[in-house]
Amino acid sequence: MLMGGIQVIRESGQKRSPCEEKSGLEVHRASGEVRWLRRVFDRRNGRYYELVVDPQGNVVREVDEPLSAHQGRGSARRRRQRRTS
């Protein structure tokens, strides 16, 4: 859950916004640690940027890549097949 701001800029008649930015505090699922997060989906320029900083100010993750390379994450991730016994 993101505790902060979400900025979505939409142009009329468009289904998706050309630029979407999410920033604020987020709780890391595995550790329970609160981290600051900034995530930008720039569809107009085809870029994805993410910055995650821990409470001490250390950069935990920084990603700047083409949006086309940002696949297999979140809901786009393929589900593993369950083994039936």
N, C-alpha and C positions, 0 to 999 in steps of 0.2 A: 504494500500500500504506500502510495506516494503522498507525503504531507507537504504540499507546496503548490506551486502554480503550474498550470497547463495553458500554453498559449497556442491557439490554433487560428491560422489565418486562411480564410476560405474566400475564393472568388466566386461570384454568382454563377450558378449553373455547373459547378464542379462537385463531384462526389467526394473527392479527397482534397485536402488542403495541400498547396504546393510546399508549405513549410510548417512543421509542427515541432514545438519545443516543450519539454517537460523538465522541470527542475524543482528540487526541494529535498526534504529528508525522507529516507526510505529505510525500513528495517530489513537487514539481511536475513533471509530465511534460516540458513544453516547456523549462523553464529548468534543471531539475535542482536547484533550490533547495529546502531543507527549510523547511517552513512549519508553524505550529501551526494546528490545525483543530478547530472545535467545530461539530457538526451535530446538530440536534434535529428529529425527526419527532414532533409531538404530534398524534396522530390523534384523541384525545379532544376537543381544542379546535380541531382543524382548522388548525394552524399549522405552518410550516416556518421554521427559523432556522438560519443558517449564518454563522460568523465565521472568517475566514482572516487570520492575522497573520504577517508576514515576520520574519526574525531580528532586525531592527532595532527591532521593536515597532510598525511601521506597519500599519494595518489595510488589507489588500489587497482584501477583499471582506466586506461585511456585508449579509445578506439576512434580512428578516423579512416574510413574506408568508403569505397563506392557502395552505394545502396544496393546495387546488383550483387555484390559479394556478401551482403548481410542476409543470409538465408539459413534456415534450419534452426532458428531461435524461437523461443516462446511458443505461441500457438501454431507456428509454421513447422515446428519440430515433428519429425516422424515418430509415431508411437512404436514402442517395442512390442513384438508379438508375445503374447502370454504362452507359457509352456503348459500344456495340459498333461496331467499325470493320472 
